């Protein structure tokens, strides 16, 4: 129940009655009104915070002045079917148990200096009301632009192949581009590998069970789920395809700002690359004046190692590293001359 300035215990102590007597009398007089009021408060908070469980709802009720424990909140939420939305069942989209050839992992050793040097590919699922659909994307690592994508009801090889065809037709990459993906059958099957080899693309695959090898694609999937898919209720397959296409082509590629791109969108970043003047060196090679923007993680580790080296250097100087520091050296020389004088 909702209390005022004094708690039930303090009121009972003031009136010299036990709390048991108070509750017995209260149950005879006002149980229904309080029950309806607390249920109304729980329903309002549960609908406003649909991902909150009974413990957080209890905290919100106590903030509003209700004297109630979590056990009662759990019982009422269960009775009214208000328990929070559970995490959705994980859908496996990678089938690496196949007989196709697995290629070495080349992406971690690359230093990407321009577009169409490293593409990453991945597949995720989108839950509709009565089915799962699947989305395959191909991302240019340097500009973070989605260069190819495809949505399908079937998790077969065709979903990744159509995304690859879209990327090749749109970008027309020169031979030597590296295509990185997981070891799933959609990327290791013969038809997909043939399309890559025909375009002169080098194949790279992640280590088993290591999503960090494909962190760029995983980051895009997280952005897609948070900013587009989560909280949406697509009517059908066509509605989901249209909405996701709009997000990829109009929102993500054209307008969404990326910290790794100095807070430019992928298309703005690529437009700036085309307008950047180039310099000619004695060797005949052309190089843009502006250096490529590094990832936040790369900048972090560079600064971390620099600071670590500085600390080690200061520690060696403080300890002397087996040598006398300059003030100590001067003092020792003065003492030596004083002994001979």
PyMOL commands that set and color helices and strands:
alter all, ss='L'
color gray80, all
select helices_A, chain A and resi 8-15+19-48+54-63+70-79+107-109+157-171+185-188+190-198+211-229+237-252+259-261+266-275+296-322+326-340
alter helices_A, ss='H'
color red, helices_A
select strands_A, chain A and resi 118-127+132-140+145-152+178-181+202-205+278-280+286-288
alter strands_A, ss='S'
color yellow, strands_A
deselect
rebuild
show_as cartoon
